[in-house]
Amino acid sequence: MTTNTILLIVLSIVIAGGLSFFQYYFKAKNKSKLNLFLALLRFASIFGILLLLINPVITTSTLEIVKTPLPIVVDNSSSIVALKANNKAQELYTALVSNTDLQDKFDVQSYRFDADFEPSEKFDFKGHQTNLDAIAKDLRSINKNAVFPTVIITDGNQTNGNKYVYSFDANNKVFPLVVGDTAKVMDLKITQLNVNKYAFYKNKFPVEVFFQYSGDKNTIADFSISQGNTILSKQNISFSATKKTAVATVLLPANRIGSQVFKATLSSKEKEVNTYNNTKKFAVEVIDQKTNIAIITAINHPDIAAFKRAIESNSQRKVTVINPKEINSLRDFTILMLYQPTAAFKKVFDENKLAGINTFIITGTHTDFAFLNQQQSNFDFKMSSQKEDYLASFNSQFNLFATDNIGFENFPPLENTYGKVTVNGLVSVLLSSKIRNIETNAPLLTFSENQGKRSAYLLGENSWKWRLQSHVDSDSFDKYDLFIDKVIQFLASNNSKKSLVVNHETFYNSGESIEITAQYFNKNYEFDDKARLTIALENTKTKQTKNYDLLKSNNAYKVNLDGLAAGNYNFRVTELNSKTSYSSHFEILDFDIEKQFVNPDVDKLQQLAANTKGQAYFSDQVNQLIKSLLADESYKSIQKNNATRSPLIDWYWMLVLIVIFLSTEWFVRKYNGLL
């Protein structure tokens, strides 16, 4: 409280006292106790009103003891049950959270994790994935600017996320509490199986299989791949005390069109504790055609290689880079990518007028725009000789096909000749251009469809930088490559527009996220955000049917079907207002990644502890862990002084008291005939 406020309060006391004295003593004929009582009421009323006008700020201080956080995180995945350690994990958790000494020293926090990380004091050990990396990220955001230890009750077998060994803050000690039998047993395991999702009819496709052996004896295992009751491939794989891993590559024939399911099996005469990890199912979609794309260019540019790699990331695509003067026939190609066309492309444009092949035109600083104006009618280019950088702006209302914003606004600018671009035809703009964050209202990436022929235009070069930036942002080229694949998929099809478009995979692995997305368009082919979409799902074996509503997101409707049992499913997506529907099917392969382990991963957990200056403990060492935490002097409670500032005008009871004083004074005077 300031000096001025104190002086004003003293002045208020003087004023309130003076007015009360003048009213009930100075003017009074007799000075009775009643006058004194009324004077006190008047004094309290006036003083209260003056206090509210002064409105002093009252500061109150409270002391708070801030304890060091102690997150106790329990692995809730089904691998704990597979290792028969679920009861032990629950016992260890109870021993830690019920310890009164730990409660006195730490702020004990309870969490669980599987695919996700969440606060919980109950555990069912039914998670289908294990993501230890999520613990590090979420605890870092929950306990910001704090130094704290973390106890993780886990087997250390991660199935999802980044490598957790280096994810945790080196300043915060981690104490893994290892559960599961650490005794080494003989085990043969298929650790990884690599195969493309798609294969081409009448061709052979490769399957790469990685094996791991745990044991000390020399052994020979039988490896086979079968489809139904037919064995397609069989070979022997040898292991020894010094040879713990092996790799096999098999070529399988694609003799039937559609989704084909195969089973890889590794077996031996030796007895194993876990045979679930000896088999792995996989599926391949066999198709009978391949999209051939020609990138026609007269110059060398990094964009060419970036486009080729992005397109060929989908094995259904094949790219041929060719000079416009060397091309013989366009009919070998499904799509023509014309990179910075000039007069040298005249033969290509003339032949394509008869062939009617869909085109993807990319312009840049080497483009002859006068020539391009003569060859197409969608745009009129009036360009100067000056170069300019154009940033991208994503159009969320784009509806020709479903695509996400992969961070276009953060991508490096494309370079093109500066000028005016006039749209003549009916085009759909996916990306518009900006110059130094100023909207130009000009297109950057557009699509058009005219009499069954589709075209795309990218007005700028150096899109190879976009692919690199996408990798920097997400540690993968996948997002950018998928975006380019959707562009190619649009150009590869001349099908008429559908009002209901549904996207889904033909097969999923158990435990994977199963998400089906759909878009519904009105008669003007505009995305209808008022549509009512439902999906009816039927298990073909049990005939059990379930119905779900699809929920609207940005520019699509989505439904998540996680938790379905392995098997074949038919489904129908229906728009309830128009009764438009789409029917298809998918298969969930019986594969539980959490059952692949026979031992906890002690080495990684010990490495994690060492990296954070903590220590790994086994399930029979919980008392040693508790003693270590209690003895660590680096974790001390902090006494914190919390000061609360409250203006007097916020104290509503002050106004109530003033009203009571004034009312009492009025009633007393009325009762005694002084009014």
C-alpha positions in Angstrom: 0.0 0.0 0.0 1.5 3.4 -1.0 1.9 6.4 1.1 -0.7 8.4 -0.8 -3.2 5.6 -0.2 -2.5 5.7 3.6 -2.9 9.5 3.7 -6.2 9.2 1.9 -7.4 6.6 4.3 -6.4 8.8 7.3 -8.2 11.7 5.6 -11.3 9.5 5.2 -11.3 8.6 8.9 -11.1 12.4 9.7 -13.9 13.2 7.3 -16.2 10.3 8.4 -15.5 11.2 12.1 -16.1 14.9 11.6 -19.4 14.4 9.7 -20.6 11.9 12.3 -19.7 14.3 15.2 -21.3 17.2 13.5 -24.5 15.3 12.9 -25.0 13.6 16.3 -23.0 15.6 18.8 -22.4 19.2 17.7 -26.1 19.7 16.7 -27.6 17.4 19.3 -29.4 18.8 22.3 -28.5 15.9 24.5 -25.6 13.5 24.2 -27.1 10.1 24.9 -25.9 6.6 24.2 -28.3 6.4 21.3 -26.5 9.3 19.7 -23.2 7.6 20.2 -24.6 4.4 18.5 -26.0 6.4 15.6 -22.8 8.3 15.2 -20.9 5.0 15.0 -23.2 3.8 12.3 -22.9 7.0 10.3 -19.1 6.9 10.7 -18.9 3.3 9.4 -21.2 4.1 6.4 -19.3 7.2 5.3 -15.9 5.6 5.9 -16.9 2.5 3.9 -18.1 4.7 1.0 -14.8 6.7 1.0 -12.8 3.5 1.2 -14.5 2.2 -1.9 -13.8 5.4 -3.7 -10.1 5.3 -2.7 -10.1 1.5 -3.7 -6.8 0.5 -2.0 -5.2 -2.7 -3.2 -4.9 -5.4 -0.5 -1.9 -7.7 -0.8 -2.0 -11.1 0.9 0.9 -13.6 1.0 0.8 -17.3 1.3 3.6 -19.8 1.5 3.5 -22.9 -0.8 5.7 -25.9 -0.7 6.5 -27.0 -4.3 7.7 -30.6 -4.5 9.8 -32.1 -7.2 7.6 -34.0 -9.7 8.0 -37.8 -9.8 6.2 -39.2 -12.8 5.7 -43.0 -12.5 4.9 -44.2 -16.0 3.5 -47.7 -16.6 3.7 -49.6 -19.9 0.1 -50.4 -20.7 0.8 -52.4 -23.9 -0.2 -56.1 -24.4 3.5 -57.1 -24.5 3.5 -56.9 -20.7 0.8 -59.6 -20.7 2.7 -61.6 -23.3 5.7 -61.6 -21.1 3.5 -62.6 -18.1 4.5 -59.5 -16.2 1.2 -57.6 -15.9 0.7 -58.6 -12.2 4.3 -57.7 -11.4 4.0 -54.3 -13.1 0.8 -53.5 -11.1 2.6 -54.6 -7.9 5.6 -52.4 -8.6 3.4 -49.4 -9.3 1.4 -49.9 -6.1 4.7 -50.1 -4.1 5.9 -46.8 -5.5 2.8 -44.7 -5.3 1.9 -45.9 -1.8 5.3 -45.2 -0.3 4.7 -42.4 2.2 8.4 -41.2 2.1 8.2 -40.7 -1.6 4.9 -38.8 -1.2 6.5 -36.5 1.4 9.5 -35.7 -0.8 7.9 -35.7 -4.3 4.8 -34.8 -6.2 4.0 -38.3 -7.3 2.3 -38.4 -10.8 0.8 -41.5 -12.4 0.7 -42.1 -16.1 0.4 -44.9 -18.5 1.4 -45.3 -22.1 0.9 -47.6 -25.1 0.5 -45.8 -28.5 -0.5 -42.7 -26.5 0.6 -41.1 -23.3 -2.1 -40.2 -20.7 -2.6 -39.6 -16.9 -4.0 -42.8 -15.3 -4.0 -44.8 -12.1 -5.6 -47.9 -13.8 -4.0 -50.3 -16.3 -5.6 -53.0 -18.5 -2.4 -53.9 -20.5 -4.4 -54.0 -23.8 -2.5 -51.4 -25.8 -1.7 -52.5 -29.4 1.5 -50.3 -29.7 4.3 -49.2 -27.5 5.7 -45.7 -27.9 8.3 -44.7 -25.3 9.3 -41.7 -27.3 5.9 -40.1 -26.5 6.8 -40.1 -22.7 9.8 -37.9 -23.3 7.8 -35.3 -25.4 4.8 -35.1 -23.2 6.6 -35.0 -19.8 8.8 -32.2 -21.2 5.7 -30.1 -21.9 3.8 -31.0 -18.6 6.8 -30.3 -16.3 8.3 -27.3 -18.0 11.5 -25.7 -16.6 11.7 -28.4 -13.9 14.4 -30.9 -13.1 12.8 -34.2 -12.1 13.3 -38.0 -12.1 11.2 -40.4 -14.1 10.4 -44.0 -13.2 9.2 -46.1 -16.2 7.8 -49.6 -15.5 8.3 -51.3 -18.9 9.8 -54.1 -20.8 11.5 -51.6 -23.1 10.2 -53.2 -26.3 9.1 -50.3 -28.5 6.9 -50.8 -31.6 6.1 -47.2 -32.6 7.8 -43.8 -32.6 11.3 -42.6 -32.7 14.2 -44.3 -30.9 13.6 -43.5 -27.3 17.2 -44.0 -26.0 18.1 -40.4 -27.0 14.6 -38.8 -26.7 14.8 -37.9 -23.0 16.3 -34.7 -21.6 19.8 -35.5 -20.4 19.3 -33.3 -17.3 16.3 -35.3 -16.0 17.3 -38.7 -14.7 15.3 -41.8 -16.0 15.0 -44.9 -13.8 13.7 -47.8 -15.9 12.1 -50.6 -13.8 12.5 -53.6 -16.0 9.6 -56.2 -16.0 9.6 -59.6 -17.7 11.8 -62.6 -17.6 15.4 -61.7 -18.6 16.6 -65.3 -18.9 17.6 -65.9 -22.5 15.7 -68.6 -24.3 15.9 -70.2 -27.7 13.8 -68.2 -30.2 13.5 -67.8 -33.9 11.8 -64.6 -35.1 10.8 -62.9 -38.3 11.8 -59.3 -37.4 10.9 -57.5 -40.5 9.2 -58.2 -43.9 9.6 -55.7 -46.7 7.2 -55.9 -49.7 5.6 -53.3 -52.0 1.9 -52.8 -51.6 1.4 -53.2 -55.3 2.5 -55.7 -57.9 1.8 -56.0 -61.6 -0.2 -58.9 -63.1 2.0 -61.6 -64.7 5.1 -60.1 -63.1 7.2 -61.3 -60.2 7.5 -59.1 -57.1 10.3 -59.3 -54.4 9.8 -60.1 -50.8 12.7 -59.3 -48.4 12.6 -61.0 -45.0 14.8 -60.4 -42.0 15.3 -63.1 -39.3 16.8 -63.1 -35.8 18.0 -66.0 -33.7 18.4 -66.2 -29.9 20.3 -69.2 -28.8 23.8 -70.8 -28.6 23.3 -74.0 -30.7 23.8 -74.5 -34.4 20.4 -74.8 -35.9 18.7 -75.0 -39.4 15.3 -73.5 -39.8 12.7 -74.0 -42.5 11.4 -70.8 -44.1 8.4 -70.9 -46.4 5.9 -68.5 -48.0 2.5 -69.9 -48.7 -0.9 -68.7 -50.0 -3.8 -70.7 -48.7 -2.7 -74.3 -48.8 -0.1 -73.7 -51.6 3.5 -73.3 -50.7 5.1 -70.8 -53.1 8.6 -70.8 -51.8 10.7 -72.9 -49.4 14.3 -72.8 -48.3 16.6 -73.5 -45.3 18.1 -70.8 -43.1 21.1 -71.6 -40.9 21.9 -70.0 -37.6 24.7 -70.4 -35.0 26.1 -68.9 -31.8 28.0 -66.4 -34.0 25.4 -66.0 -36.8 22.3 -64.4 -35.1 20.7 -62.8 -38.1 19.9 -63.7 -41.7 18.1 -62.2 -44.7 16.2 -63.9 -47.4 14.9 -62.4 -50.7 12.2 -64.3 -52.6 10.5 -63.5 -55.9 6.8 -64.4 -55.9 4.5 -64.6 -59.0 1.6 -62.2 -59.3 -0.8 -64.5 -61.1 -4.1 -63.2 -59.8 -5.6 -59.7 -59.9 -6.8 -58.1 -56.7 -5.7 -58.3 -53.0 -3.6 -61.4 -52.3 -2.7 -62.5 -48.8 0.4 -64.5 -48.1 2.0 -66.1 -45.0 5.7 -66.2 -44.2 6.7 -69.0 -41.7 10.0 -69.8 -40.0 10.1 -73.1 -38.0 12.6 -75.6 -36.6 12.7 -78.8 -34.7 13.9 -77.0 -31.5 11.2 -76.1 -28.9 10.4 -72.4 -28.6 8.7 -70.5 -25.9 7.1 -68.0 -28.3 6.0 -69.3 -31.7 3.8 -66.4 -32.5 6.7 -64.4 -33.9 7.6 -67.2 -36.3 4.8 -66.3 -38.8 3.9 -63.0 -40.4 1.1 -62.4 -42.9 1.4 -59.8 -45.6 -0.8 -58.7 -48.5 -0.1 -57.3 -52.0 -2.6 -55.6 -54.4 -2.0 -57.1 -57.9 -3.0 -54.7 -60.6 -3.0 -55.2 -64.4 -1.7 -51.8 -65.6 1.1 -49.3 -64.9 1.1 -45.6 -65.4 3.8 -44.4 -67.7 4.7 -40.7 -67.4 7.0 -38.8 -69.7 8.9 -35.8 -68.4 9.7 -33.9 -71.6 12.4 -31.3 -71.1 15.0 -29.5 -73.2 17.1 -28.4 -70.2 18.8 -30.0 -67.2 17.3 -29.0 -63.9 17.1 -30.5 -60.3 13.3 -30.4 -60.6 13.5 -33.3 -63.0 15.1 -35.7 -60.6 12.9 -34.5 -57.7 9.7 -35.2 -59.8 11.0 -38.6 -61.0 11.8 -39.8 -57.4 8.5 -38.5 -56.0 6.5 -40.1 -58.7 8.3 -43.4 -58.7 7.9 -43.7 -54.9 4.6 -45.3 -56.0 5.6 -48.5 -57.7 2.6 -48.2 -60.0 4.4 -45.3 -61.8 7.2 -45.4 -64.3 8.9 -42.1 -65.4 10.8 -41.6 -68.6 12.8 -38.4 -69.1 13.1 -37.5 -72.8 14.1 -34.5 -75.0 11.2 -33.1 -77.1 13.2 -33.6 -80.3 13.9 -37.3 -79.5 10.3 -38.4 -78.8 8.9 -40.8 -81.3 5.4 -41.7 -80.1 3.2 -40.2 -77.4 0.8 -43.2 -77.2 3.3 -45.1 -74.9 2.5 -42.6 -72.1 -0.5 -41.9 -69.9 0.7 -38.4 -68.8 2.9 -35.8 -70.4 4.9 -33.6 -68.0 6.1 -30.6 -70.1 8.9 -28.9 -68.3 9.4 -25.3 -69.3 8.1 -25.6 -72.9 9.6 -23.6 -75.7 9.2 -23.7 -79.5 11.1 -27.0 -79.4 7.9 -28.5 -78.0 5.8 -27.7 -81.1 5.8 -31.3 -82.4 4.8 -32.6 -79.0 1.8 -30.2 -78.7 0.7 -30.9 -82.3 0.8 -34.7 -81.8 -1.0 -34.4 -78.4 -3.9 -32.6 -80.0 -4.7 -35.9 -81.7 -3.6 -38.2 -78.9 -5.5 -36.3 -76.2 -3.1 -37.2 -73.4 -3.4 -35.4 -70.1 -0.6 -32.8 -69.4 1.2 -31.3 -66.5 2.9 -28.1 -67.6 5.7 -26.6 -65.4 6.9 -23.1 -66.3 9.9 -21.2 -65.2 12.6 -18.7 -66.3 13.4 -20.7 -69.4 9.7 -20.9 -70.6 8.7 -19.3 -73.9 5.4 -17.8 -72.8 4.5 -16.4 -76.2 4.7 -20.0 -77.6 2.7 -21.3 -74.6 -0.1 -18.8 -75.2 -0.5 -20.3 -78.7 -0.7 -23.9 -77.4 -3.2 -23.7 -74.6 -6.3 -21.6 -73.8 -6.6 -21.8 -70.0 -4.2 -18.9 -69.3 -3.0 -15.8 -71.0 0.6 -14.9 -70.0 1.9 -11.4 -70.3 5.4 -11.8 -68.9 8.4 -9.5 -68.6 12.1 -10.4 -68.6 12.3 -9.8 -64.9 12.6 -12.8 -62.5 10.5 -13.0 -59.3 10.1 -15.4 -56.3 6.6 -16.6 -55.6 5.5 -18.1 -52.2 2.6 -20.6 -52.0 -0.8 -20.1 -50.3 -3.0 -23.2 -49.8 -6.7 -23.1 -50.9 -8.6 -25.2 -48.3 -11.7 -25.1 -50.6 -10.1 -27.1 -53.3 -12.2 -30.1 -54.1 -11.1 -31.9 -57.3 -9.4 -34.5 -55.1 -8.7 -34.8 -51.4 -5.3 -33.4 -50.3 -3.9 -31.9 -47.1 -1.8 -28.8 -46.6 1.7 -30.3 -46.1 3.1 -26.9 -45.1 3.2 -25.1 -48.4 3.2 -21.7 -46.7 6.6 -22.6 -45.1 8.2 -23.9 -48.4 10.9 -21.9 -50.2 9.5 -19.7 -53.1 9.3 -20.9 -56.7 11.0 -18.8 -59.3 9.2 -17.6 -62.4 9.2 -14.7 -64.8 7.3 -11.7 -63.5 4.2 -10.7 -65.2 0.4 -10.9 -65.4 -1.4 -14.2 -65.6 -5.0 -14.1 -66.7 -7.3 -17.0 -66.3 -9.4 -17.7 -69.4 -11.0 -21.1 -68.7 -12.6 -22.8 -65.8 -9.7 -23.8 -63.5 -9.5 -25.0 -59.9 -6.7 -23.4 -57.9 -5.0 -25.5 -55.3 -2.1 -23.1 -54.6 -2.1 -19.3 -55.2 0.9 -17.1 -55.3 2.3 -14.5 -53.0 5.2 -12.0 -53.4 6.8 -11.3 -50.1 3.6 -12.2 -48.2 1.5 -10.0 -50.5 -1.3 -11.9 -52.2 -1.1 -11.6 -56.0 -4.5 -13.3 -56.6 -2.7 -15.2 -59.3 -2.5 -19.1 -59.5 0.6 -21.1 -58.6 -0.8 -24.6 -59.0 -4.0 -25.2 -60.9 -6.0 -27.9 -62.5 -8.5 -27.9 -65.3 -10.9 -30.4 -66.9 -12.3 -29.8 -70.4 -14.3 -32.4 -72.4 -12.6 -35.3 -70.6 -9.1 -34.0 -70.9 -7.3 -33.0 -67.7 -4.4 -30.5 -67.3 -2.3 -29.2 -64.4 -0.1 -26.1 -64.3 2.7 -25.4 -61.9 3.8 -21.8 -62.5 7.4 -21.8 -61.2 10.6 -23.8 -61.1 12.7 -25.0 -58.1 10.0 -27.3 -56.7 12.9 -29.6 -55.8 13.4 -27.3 -52.8 9.8 -28.2 -51.6 10.7 -31.9 -51.5 13.8 -31.1 -49.4 11.9 -28.8 -47.1 9.2 -31.4 -46.5 11.9 -33.8 -45.5 13.4 -31.3 -43.1 9.9 -30.7 -41.5 8.9 -34.3 -41.1 12.1 -36.4 -41.5 10.6 -38.0 -44.5 9.8 -37.4 -48.2 6.5 -39.3 -47.7 4.2 -36.2 -47.4 5.5 -34.5 -50.5 5.7 -37.7 -52.5 2.1 -38.5 -51.6 1.0 -35.1 -52.6 2.7 -35.5 -56.1 1.1 -39.0 -56.3 -2.4 -37.5 -55.9 -1.6 -35.0 -58.6 -0.5 -37.8 -60.9 -3.5 -39.9 -59.9 -5.9 -37.1 -60.9 -4.1 -36.7 -64.3 -4.0 -40.5 -64.9 -7.8 -40.8 -64.8 -10.3 -39.5 -67.2 -13.3 -40.8 -65.2 -16.3 -38.5 -64.9 -16.7 -36.7 -61.6 -18.3 -38.6 -58.8 -20.5 -37.1 -56.1 -19.2 -39.5 -53.4 -15.5 -40.2 -53.3 -14.2 -42.6 -50.6 -10.5 -43.3 -49.8 -9.3 -46.4 -48.0 -6.7 -49.2 -48.1 -7.5 -52.7 -49.2 -5.8 -54.2 -46.2 -4.5 -53.2 -42.8 -2.4 -54.9 -40.0 -4.0 -55.5 -36.6 -3.2 -52.6 -34.3 -2.8 -50.1 -37.1 -4.9 -47.0 -37.3 -7.8 -47.7 -39.7 -9.2 -44.5 -41.1 -11.7 -44.1 -44.0 -12.2 -40.7 -45.5 -14.9 -39.5 -47.9 -15.9 -36.4 -49.8 -19.4 -35.6 -51.0 -20.0 -33.0 -53.7 -23.2 -31.3 -54.7 -24.5 -30.8 -58.3 -22.1 -28.0 -58.9 -19.3 -30.3 -57.7 -18.7 -28.2 -54.6 -17.8 -29.9 -51.4 -21.0 -30.2 -49.3 -20.2 -29.6 -45.7 -23.9 -30.3 -44.7 -23.9 -33.9 -46.0 -24.8 -36.8 -43.6 -22.5 -39.7 -44.2 -22.7 -43.1 -42.5 -20.9 -46.3 -42.9 -22.3 -49.8 -42.5 -19.5 -52.4 -41.7 -20.0 -56.1 -41.9 -17.6 -58.9 -40.9 -17.9 -61.5 -43.7 -17.3 -64.4 -41.3 -19.5 -63.5 -38.3 -22.0 -61.5 -40.3 -22.0 -58.9 -37.5 -22.9 -55.4 -38.7 -21.9 -52.1 -37.1 -22.9 -48.6 -38.2 -20.9 -45.4 -37.7 -21.3 -41.7 -38.6 -18.5 -40.0 -40.5 -17.4 -36.8 -38.8 -16.5 -33.7 -40.8 -12.9 -32.4 -40.8 -11.4 -29.6 -43.0 -12.5 -30.8 -46.4 -13.5 -34.4 -45.9 -15.5 -36.7 -43.7 -13.7 -39.3 -41.6 -14.3 -42.4 -39.5 -11.8 -44.2 -37.3 -12.3 -48.0 -37.1 -9.5 -48.9 -34.7 -10.0 -52.0 -32.6 -11.6 -54.2 -35.2 -10.7 -57.9 -35.0 -8.7 -59.5 -37.8 -10.8 -60.7 -40.8 -12.5 -59.6 -44.0 -15.0 -56.7 -44.0 -17.5 -55.4 -46.5 -18.7 -51.8 -46.0 -21.1 -49.3 -47.6 -20.8 -45.5 -47.2 -24.1 -43.7 -47.7 -25.1 -40.1 -48.0 -28.5 -40.1 -46.2 -30.0 -37.1 -48.0 -29.4 -38.1 -51.6 -29.0 -41.9 -50.9 -25.8 -41.9 -52.9 -23.6 -44.8 -51.8 -20.2 -46.4 -52.3 -19.4 -50.1 -51.5 -16.1 -51.8 -51.1 -14.1 -54.1 -48.8 -10.9 -54.4 -46.9 -9.1 -57.0 -44.9 -7.4 -56.8 -41.4 -4.4 -59.2 -41.2 -3.9 -61.1 -38.0 -0.7 -59.6 -36.8 -0.1 -58.5 -33.2 3.3 -56.8 -33.0 3.2 -56.8 -29.2 3.5 -60.7 -29.2 6.8 -60.7 -31.0 9.0 -60.5 -27.9 10.3 -63.1 -25.6 12.5 -60.9 -23.3 12.6 -57.3 -22.2 15.1 -55.0 -24.0 17.4 -54.6 -21.1 20.3 -53.2 -23.2 18.3 -50.2 -24.5 16.8 -49.4 -21.1 20.3 -49.5 -19.5 21.5 -47.2 -22.3 18.6 -44.8 -21.7 19.5 -44.7 -17.9 23.1 -44.1 -18.7 22.4 -41.3 -21.1 20.3 -39.5 -18.4 22.7 -40.3 -15.5 20.0 -42.5 -14.0 20.0 -46.3 -13.3 18.1 -49.3 -14.5 16.5 -51.6 -11.9 14.9 -55.0 -12.1 11.6 -56.0 -10.7 13.1 -57.3 -7.5 15.0 -54.1 -6.8 12.2 -51.7 -6.2 13.3 -51.0 -2.6 16.7 -50.0 -3.9 15.1 -47.7 -6.4 13.0 -46.0 -3.6 16.2 -45.6 -1.4 18.1 -44.1 -4.3 15.3 -41.5 -5.0 15.0 -40.6 -1.3 18.8 -40.3 -0.9 19.3 -38.0 -4.0 19.9 -34.5 -2.6 19.4 -32.9 -6.0 15.6 -33.1 -5.6 14.5 -30.7 -2.9 11.2 -29.0 -2.2 11.0 -25.3 -2.8 9.2 -22.8 -0.5 7.3 -20.4 -2.8 5.7 -17.2 -1.6 2.5 -16.4 -3.5 1.4 -12.8 -3.3 -2.2 -12.0 -4.2 -3.2 -8.4 -5.0 -6.9 -7.7 -4.6 -8.6 -4.3 -5.1 -11.0 -3.4 -2.3 -13.8 -2.7 -4.8 -13.9 -6.4 -5.6 -14.9 -7.2 -2.0 -18.7 -7.3 -2.5 -19.3 -7.8 1.2 -18.0 -4.2 1.8 -21.0 -2.8 -0.1 -23.3 -5.2 1.8 -22.0 -3.8 5.2 -22.5 -0.2 4.1 -26.1 -1.0 3.1 -26.6 -2.7 6.5 -25.2 0.3 8.4 -27.3 2.8 6.6 -30.5 0.6 7.0 -29.8 0.1 10.7 -29.3 3.8 11.2 -32.6 4.6 9.4 -34.7 2.0 11.3 -33.2 3.2 14.7 -34.0 6.8 14.0 -37.5 5.9 12.7 -38.1 3.8 15.9 -37.0 6.6 18.2 -39.0 9.3 16.3 -35.9 11.2 15.1 -37.2 11.3 11.5 
